[in-house]
Every structure is written in C-alpha cells, then in structure tokens.
Amino acid sequence: MPQGADDCSKLFCKAAKLPNSPRCLFHAASAAREEYFAGLRPGADMNHRGTAFSVALLQSLSSATGPRVGNVNFEGASFRGPANFSKFTFEGQANFSGAHFRHGVSFREVRFEEAVNFDGATFLQNDQSNDRHYMYTLADNFAANFTLARFVKEVTFRRADFGVLCVTVPHIGKWVSTWIGFNEVVFGGAVIFDGSTIKATLRGRGATFKDKALFRSCEFHGPVEFNDAKFEWGLHLEASMFKTGGTFKNAKIYNGFHVEGAWAPYDWPVDLKGGFYEHRMLGFGDDLRGGGDYRR
C-alpha cells in the first residue's frame, strides 16, 4: 500500500468502501478486512461495487458468509482469477452488471431467488490480452457455467460479452473453444440476452424457460445448442446472427417462435428437427431450416 494512501480515492480507486474502512475490500488493511469478515453472517447484504478480487480474496469472502447471501452488488467488479459461486443461494437481488470475469466463473447449482443483472458483463476463460495458447482439461474449459442453476425471477444479460479463447492442444494441434453452460437450468422469470455477443459455444440442453426468452439482436459466433429445451412463453430470436449454426432438436416452444430477421449461413443452418412449436414460426426463413411439428 503506498505511503499516505489513507483512502481509495488517493489510489484512483472508485470501488465501494467497506463500512469499517475508508478503503474498498481489495485495498483495505488486513485488520480492517478481518474485522469486516468477522461481522458477516449467512444471508448478509454486501456492496462490493467496482472491487477487484483475487482468488484468495473471493475465497475469504465466501468463507465468511457461507453459501447463502442476501442482496449483493458486484457491479463493475473485476475477478482476476477463476471465480466460484457454485451451490450458492442468492436470497436477494444480485447485481453483476459490468463485471469482468477474466478466468471463467462457475454458478453451477446456484439458486437466485430475486432478480439478477449481468448487463454489460464480460466473461472470458483467460485474460485474452495474454498468450492464447494453453492446455486445458476440456470439461473445465468454460467462460461461464450455470449448469443446474435455478433463477426464480428475471435475469438479464443485455449487451453482455461472452468471450472465446481458442486453444491449441499440444501434440494434436486441435483448436478448442470455450463454452457457456446453461444445461438443465430452470429460469422462473424472463430471460433477456438482447444485444449480447456470444463468441463461445452456448449450451442449454434440457433448460426450462418458464417466462419469455429474449435473444434479440444477438451475435452467436459459436454453435448454439438448446436440444430438449422447453420454452413455455415464447422464444425470440429476432435479428440475431448464428454464424456457425445451432441445434434446437426436440425442443418444445410454446406461445410463439419469433425469428424475424434472424440469419444463419447456408452451410451452418439452425437445426430444428424433432421440435414441437405450438404456434407457427414468425419469420421462418430459408436459412433457419428444420423438420419440426408446427401447430397453430
């Protein structure tokens, strides 16, 4: 800590200050951090807007609260290592808008009981300003993993950026891209991805959408996989681009399938085979092809 830096403003840091310190959690003195952690309880509200988190700092915070938190504000926070919120329960509103996940984040088996905001967040597997050539265990090669998560109310990902990292597997030379996992997720409220850029493979096998699913004006650079998914209140893909196609095999879509202006290249169509669509597809074009059961 620089000499004389008695608050974060002198460190050009605009992060939220701790209640017991003029500094944020990242810049606070060890004694202030320990005092803050000691006062946390399961279900606690937290404001760490704009805070930088190392792996160790996030682990210390998680240990202090346990896997149950209240209203949390991580707006603009920067997670400098792999972030793990697996099996957490967010009892209040969760704000991750503008957050930056540099080395992936796991929300596997998480339960969000109130509204969740990921607007403008960035999800990367590794800091892409550095060397792109790494070796991974492919099962862990995710930028964001929400597998088996439960969202009780609305979740928004407006203008979020899900980055891709292409890696070379040594001795094989195969390029592998990162993935975003929504397999078996249950969305109880509306899901809004409008305007997002998704460069990784998007996996949503068996996901259930109990309210509107809005993926309007999105750019999907990697494959999109929603096989066996269920959309109970419509699926909106208007003006979205599927640059490497996708699959919605055996998906069930009720109350409208909207694809006006959506586009997929001829060689990479969106496969809709075996699907059930309660109402006719609106804007169904030659580039989005399939053989599903269409019912009006």
Disulfide bonds with the S-S distance in Angstrom:
none
